[in-house]
Amino acid sequence: MEANAKRLQFVDALKGIGVLWIVFYHLTAESGFKSYVLNPLMELFLVLFFFFSGYFYKSKTTSLGKNIGKRALSLLVPFAVYALIFWAIGTLYLTLTNQAPFLEALGCLRNFFIGAIWNRDIQGWFSWNYYSLGKRYFYLADFWFLLALFFASLLFFLIIDKVLKKTPIALTSVIILFALTGLCVGFRFTLPYNLHMVPYWTAFMVLGAFIGNKKLIELPSLGRGMKYGIGGALLVASIVIAILKTPALNQFRGSFSGDNEVVSMLLCIAAALPFLCGIGILFGQLEKDGLRLNEAAWLGVHSFTYYLFHMFYAWLLSIIFGFSALKMEWWVGLLVAFAAIALCTGQCLLMDFITRKIKEKKAKASSKEPKAEKNLEAIKEDVESN
């Protein structure tokens, strides 16, 4: 959350594992590969991104305005830019192949952006057939995460300095935020892009900040064996709860499914809290013990790219190879998932290469400047001496 916070490799590794799990879920869920394990664990890993976005927060290090401005640049700008780029490419293809008229494509774009502020049932906006032109723009739906994280961050920044100093106040604020979410789902109050779930996400961000400031994941007073024992027990408990709860429960598409949504939400919280602490304790200790986490951490550093592009690449692959991306055999779904991950990896490698070359060029330019200044000073000295 803060620019000057120490970057922990195990956190990046967890984000890398989490984004890979989300990619596999998105690209195999409709292909018959979805299981009692795949769905609930996807939800746990997505909560992890909100939790660790608050984990590094340090009170009063940056002004409220700067924090909000940074989040707007990092989330809202990509939301608009990438949505426009992906929509333009999709529209060009659909209009050139006579699959959709241009005016219908404009309607899709209008609904996509107006949906961010218009109070309408989320199922209306996110029904594939409603705004996606018969499932052909389905990849745009996953941009909801950017708006959800921005508005959760906005609420987080507004309250965090007021609640973080005292443990009772911090925990009470978390309970209140969860209660607000319960009211929303209990009264069937929904907003586009899952924005009615903002208190839920913010609660996990506040928990992350509280646990990070108290160093509860590090458990400094306990030995190595105790840490592994506690972390493993928490992780097993969370996975058992996640698998035992209703398999169809989905906290990321606007509601908690089931006969009693509030109870379903409580089950999600009961599964998420031990998962976040348990996996954090385990991977934190593994990093201290020297486990190589470089590759997973690299994925975590680029998790934003993987999240934004995997559905888009899946759509392109479905066009190139002529199959429906939402109606695949399970083995085709796996192949598409691996192919999308490979394309995202190639893109990230290219971005890293370009960034490294730019840095090298700037470094060479800066190294030449002092020499030029020294030569100028030497000339001045010669002139003065003469």
Disulfide bonds with the S-S distance in Angstrom:
none
